[in-house]
Structure formats: C-alpha cells, structure tokens
C-alpha cells in the first residue's frame, strides 16, 4: 500500500468511493470544490490510498498540520473495500507520517458512536476514547453523537 498526495485527476474516483452506500452513512461527504480546497489549503493534506496494483482504493484527509500545539486531526479516512485490512494498514502509515514526518504530539479524530467497526479498529491501533460530543451533528435522521479519540506520541513510541 502507498499514500500519495491527491491530484485533481484522483477526485472523480474519490467522490465515487466517498458516496458509496457503505461509506456515506459514516461521513458527511464533501463536494468536488471542498476536496479541491483541501488539496490547495495550507495546514491540510489530502492523500490518495493505492493498493499493491496501483489501484486507487481510498483517501485520507489530515488537518491542523500547522497547529502550534502539535495536534493533528485525522479528519477522514475512506476505503472502498472493507474487511481486507486496508484501513488498518493506512492508519499505521498515517500514524508514522504524523509522528515521524510531521513531528506531532497528538493525533486525534472523531467518529460516530454507532460506527462500531471503526471504533474497534482505532482502539486496536492504540487510539484512546477521550469523550463524547453529544448530539453535535444534525442529519436528516436526527442528531448524532461523536466520540473523540486520540493517540499521543509517547503511546505511539510504545507500540
């Protein structure tokens, strides 16, 4: 697996992956313009995920790269094929990039409280639950809770 900076040529496939029914329930999809803004914006990174055959299988967005507190937000990960370990492998690559390349102290994320599969993966990779933002996201189905999770540099170094 490989992470590469997303190009505008990748975005059509990324929009398709993001809007897949297996994914859309767990994220608030971006439109094309929002993805383009992330690619261009200072302090954010947009990475495309490629498998061993160089097939685009997902993407990752990081935010807060210029945060003075060295706290990076793992804003989004979406993969097209579930149950093959792509998500876990990508998260390991992201942890390495954030702690080694970007020299962060804290890598954090939020996840819907009903996304049990993702929560399990994050916990298995060293992320700790910090708390719940109750009913903070309004959707057509009602308000949803987010769980805040993080991993610190010292915890990453122990793994």
N, C-alpha and C positions, 0 to 999 in steps of 0.2 A: 504494500500500500504506500501511497505517496500523497503528500499535500503540496499543492501548487497554488500560487496566487491566482484567484479567479480572474478570467478575462471576460470581456463583453461577449465573446463567442460562446462561453460556457453558460450564459444566463438563460437562454431558452430552455436548455435541458434542466437547469437548476429550478426554474419556475415549474416545470412539469413534475419534477421529483417532489418539490415542496407542496404541490397541490394534490398529490396522490392521497386517496382516501385514508390510507394507513398512517399518513403523516399529519394531515390538516387538522385532525382532532386535537393534536397536542401542541400546536403552534398557532400564532397569528401570522398568516402568510404575508409576505412583502409583495409589492408590485415591482415591475421592472425598474421603475425610477428609484425606488428605495434601495434595491440591490446595487444599482449603479452608483448611488450616493455613498454606500458603504465602501465600494471599491476605491472611490476617489477621496474619501474623507480621512484626514489625519487623525490618528488615535484609534482607528478601527482597521481590522484586517478581515478580508473575505478570502477563504481558501476553498478550493475545489478538492474533492477526495477522489483519487483514481485507484482502481484495483491493479493487480499484477499485470493485467492485459491492457492497461491504459484506458480502461472504460470509466467514464465519469459515473460515480455511484453516490455522490452526495456533496455536502458542503458544510462549512463551519464559519461562524462569524465570531470574532473577538472584539471587545470594546474596552475602552479605558486604558489603552496602551501608554498613554501619556499621563496617567493618574499619578500624582505626586506621592500617594500613599502606597504605590507599587501593588495595587489591587486591580487585577484584570477580570473583566466579566466575560465568561464563556457564554455568549449571548445565544448562540444557536448551533445545533448540530442536527442535520437531517441526512439520513441514508436511505437509499432506495430498496435495499434488500435486507430484510430483518432475519435474525437468527443465524447469521453467518460469522458473527464476531467483528464485523466491520466497524460498528460503533465503538466497541471496547478498544480496538486497535487504534482508532482515530483519537479517542480520548487520551490514550497513552502518548501519542505523538503530540497532542496539544499540551498536555502537562509538561512534557520535555521542552517544547518550544517556549512555553510561558516561563518556566522556572530557570531554564538554562540560557535561552537566547534573549528573552525579554527581562530576565532578572527580577521577576515579580516575587512578592512575598505571599500573596494570597490570590488564589484563583477561585472565583465564585460563579454560581449560576442560580437560576430559579427554574422550577419545574412544577407543572400542575400536580396537585396532590393525588389525582387519580391515575397518573402515569406511573403505575407500579413497576413496570418493566424498566423504565429509565431510572427510577429511584434505586432499584436493586443494582443496576449496572454502576451507577455513580458511587453507591456505598461500597461495592466490591472493588472499586478502583481508588478508594481512600477518601472520598468526599464525606463530610460530616454534615448532618442536618443542623442548621442553626436556628430555624424558627419558621413560622408560617405567617404569610401575609394573607389575612382572612378576607375573602370576597373582594379582592382587589382588581380583578379583571372582569369587565362586563361583556357578556356574549349574548347571542340570541337566545341561548338556553338558560340564561341567568348569570349570576355572579360566580366566579371560580376562585379557589384558593391557590396560592403559590407557596411552595416550600423553598426556602433559601438554603443552599448547601455550599460548602467551600472545602478547599484543601489548602493548607499552609505549606510554605517552603520546608519547614522542619519535618512535617509529616511526609512530604514528597521524598525528602532525603532518606527517610527511614524505610521507604518501600523498595 
